[in-house]
Amino acid sequence: MKKIEAIIRKSKFLEVKEALHEVGVNFFSYWDVTGLGNEKKGHVYRGVSYSTSDIQRRYLSIVVNDDFEEITIKTILKAASTGKVGDGKIFVSDIKTAYRIRTGEEGGSTLN
């Protein structure tokens, strides 16, 4: 099993969610997060300067069986990309095991 963590633009969340559902990833958790990026300059909107050093993003946490790792990553890459700085990051780590609390079941079948 793999844990895929993605930090994406909030504006791309619906597209990513719909794309993940289309490929069969129907369960994941997400949070609104704030981070610091590489962009140091501010933006001016209607004469008011706004700092862009604190960036609002959405953080997705997805656990999938090994055979879903590649399709999940490709789906996020495609749906979340704008081609501009600040599109986000994806991190992948191994999950040793998972348990279904209701039944005590263990292993990859708990993800279904």
C-alpha positions in Angstrom: 0.0 0.0 0.0 1.1 3.6 -0.7 0.2 6.9 0.9 0.0 9.7 -1.6 0.0 13.2 -0.2 -0.6 16.0 -2.6 -0.5 19.8 -2.0 -2.5 21.5 -4.7 -4.1 24.8 -5.6 -7.5 25.2 -3.9 -8.9 26.3 -7.3 -8.0 22.9 -8.8 -9.5 20.8 -6.0 -12.9 20.0 -7.7 -11.1 19.0 -10.9 -8.8 16.7 -9.0 -11.6 15.2 -6.9 -13.7 14.5 -10.0 -10.7 13.0 -11.9 -9.9 10.7 -8.9 -13.5 9.5 -8.7 -13.4 8.7 -12.5 -10.4 6.4 -12.0 -11.8 4.7 -9.0 -10.2 6.5 -6.1 -13.3 7.2 -4.0 -12.0 7.8 -0.6 -9.4 10.3 0.6 -9.0 13.0 3.3 -8.3 16.7 2.7 -7.5 19.8 4.6 -7.1 23.5 3.9 -3.5 24.4 4.6 -1.2 27.4 4.5 2.4 27.1 3.4 5.4 29.2 2.5 6.5 29.1 -1.1 9.5 30.2 -3.1 7.7 33.2 -4.5 8.7 36.3 -2.5 7.1 39.2 -4.3 3.7 40.5 -3.6 0.8 41.1 -6.0 -1.1 44.3 -6.5 -4.9 44.2 -7.0 -6.9 47.4 -7.5 -4.1 49.4 -6.0 -3.7 47.2 -2.8 -0.6 45.2 -2.3 -1.1 41.6 -1.1 1.6 39.3 0.2 2.0 35.9 -1.6 4.5 34.5 0.8 1.7 32.7 2.7 0.0 30.4 0.2 -3.4 28.9 0.6 -3.5 25.3 -0.6 -5.4 22.1 -0.2 -3.7 19.0 1.2 -4.9 15.6 0.1 -4.1 12.3 1.9 -4.8 9.2 -0.2 -4.0 5.6 0.7 -4.2 3.1 -2.2 -3.1 -0.4 -3.0 0.2 -0.7 -4.9 -1.6 -1.3 -8.3 -3.4 2.1 -8.0 -0.3 4.2 -7.2 0.7 5.1 -10.8 -2.8 5.9 -12.0 -3.5 8.0 -8.9 -0.3 10.1 -9.3 -0.9 10.5 -13.1 -4.4 11.6 -12.4 -3.4 14.3 -9.9 -0.6 15.5 -12.1 -2.9 16.0 -15.0 -5.9 17.5 -13.1 -3.9 19.8 -10.8 -1.5 21.3 -13.4 -1.8 24.8 -14.6 1.8 24.9 -15.9 2.6 27.8 -13.6 4.8 28.2 -10.4 2.8 27.1 -7.4 0.9 24.1 -8.8 2.0 22.0 -5.8 3.8 18.8 -4.8 3.1 15.1 -4.5 4.8 12.8 -1.9 4.6 9.0 -1.8 5.4 6.8 1.1 5.0 3.1 2.0 2.2 2.0 4.3 3.0 -1.0 6.4 -0.6 -2.1 7.1 -4.1 -0.8 7.5 -7.0 -1.9 9.7 -10.7 -1.6 9.4 -11.9 -0.4 12.8 -15.4 -1.9 12.5 -14.3 -5.4 11.8 -10.7 -5.5 12.8 -9.8 -6.7 9.3 -6.2 -6.1 8.3 -4.4 -5.4 5.0 -5.0 -4.0 1.6 -8.6 -5.2 1.4 -9.5 -2.6 4.0 -9.2 0.1 1.4 -12.2 -1.3 -0.6 
